[in-house]
Structure formats: structure tokens, C-alpha cells
Amino acid sequence: MNSLHLLALLFSAQKHYQHALDVINMALAEYPESFSLLFTKVKLERVHKGPEEALVTCRHMLRMWQMVYNFSQHSGSEKESSVTEVPMIKKHNGMHLSLPDAHDTDSGSQRASSVAASRLEQAMSEVTMQNTALRQGPMQLWTTLEQIWLQAAELFMEQRHLKEAGFCIQEAASLFPTSHTVLYMRGRLAEMKGSLEEAKQLYDEALTVNPAGVEIMHSLGPILSRLGRRSLAQKVLRDAVQIQNTNHQAWNSLGEVLQAQGKNEAAVECFLTALDLESSSPVVPFTVIPREL
């Protein structure tokens, strides 16, 4: 599974998105219960086919999560001690539970956006009812659900369906209110609504929880620049590229801030670096694949 996943990411780094999707679907035929593969599939569908198609896969992931949850309830809690030790940074890794009929055979078919949204909302309502019950099961199961909600929110935001995005973020927040990923997505939603000060505050809170969060930094930097705090914006983005010097979005944001300061030569260098890195950047970081000796 990891070899197929790596191959798909390599294809995506070369911008051969259809080849990457073909490999991911091949892997999912063998490992239909892998959330890690499914998260990558969503990202690929988003860039190659658009958010509507990716939302269909999110709905499928919610249905699968429900199946995994039901399975975990029937199998007892003997596995919980080992699973809860998985660090938060590996939350995207698959659960690797063998489930009968665990995949939706029509999840890859094309749907109209309204159908995709209504099906997703139906799946959401089913899972939300489950959330009201006493929360049990491995912690990784709940962090996976959080990530599904936030992925759906990101897709809704791309379509500018802010009400639906807010609903998904609220569902994630009901699981982990102080999660840095929840705070970050709340900040992005506030930014899309034009509430820059609120967005800045939420990004600051997210950075307090996760001080090395490069994704948070490259969103905070431009907000600070728009609020007139350009020196601080430059510092935040320089910290981001120092932490992760292969992040093309952080380099691009740094270039924009430098350009706003009139430092055109330095800005051009940042833009060129960002372009060079983006040309070989996979759709999700290679680090989602666990290292094995």
C-alpha cells in the first residue's frame, strides 16, 4: 500500500494527476479501508476534477468512518492503548481495519454539485447523531473524523459555500475545540468573510497550539501585511520558510509581502523559488507515508 501511495504522490509531483488517481484507485481496490489513501484521493480530485467530485469522496469517507466506528464498538477496546499513542502529526494514516463491504462502489462516479452536497449533508446528519452518543473508541478514530469534516469544509470554501463550510468546521470543533487544525480553518473562514482581525486572532491561537505550523504561518503573514504590520508579516513568513524551506506557498507569500514593501528584487527571488518548488511538489507531503525500517 505504501509503495502505491508513494507512486501516486510521485505522479502528482510531476502533475500527472490522472495517473496518480489511477494508482490511488488501484491501491484502494486492495486497501479500501485506508483513510490515508482516501485523503490523498480527495486532494487529487480537487486539483484534477474540482471540489464537487472531491465532496462525493468525502461523503464516502464519512460512511466508511461510521462503519469503522461500529466495528470498533463491536470489537472492544483492547486495541485502544496502542492506537492512542499515535502522535497527532500522523492523524492521516489509515486505520487498517478489515471491514466487510467497506467501500462505496459508486463513489467515483460523476455527480452534480447539488447531489454531491445533499448526499454529503445526509451522511453528515447520520454521523452527527452518532457524535451525540458517548464518545468511545480509539483517539485516532476521532482525529480522522475531525480531518474529514475539515477537508469537507475546505472544499465547500473553495466553492464559496460558507454556510456549509461553517457547519463542517463546527462539527470538527465539537470533537476537538482547541485543535490547531480547527482554529486554523476557523481563521480561514473568517478571512473569506472579510473579518481580518478575527482571522488574525484565530491564526495566532492556532500558532500558540502548534508553533511550528507552517501552513498557519503562510496564512497569517498575508493577513498581517493587509493589516499594515508588514515587518511582522515578513518575520512570520521568514520563520515559515526556515522551518520548511520546501513549502512553495510560504515562499510565495513571503514574496508578496516583500513586494508590498517595495523590495522587488528580493520578492522576485522568492517567487522564483516558489515556482521551482511548486513544479515538483506532490499534492500532499511525502511524509504522510509512514517510514518503515
Beta strands, then each sheet from edge to edge (+ up, - down):
end
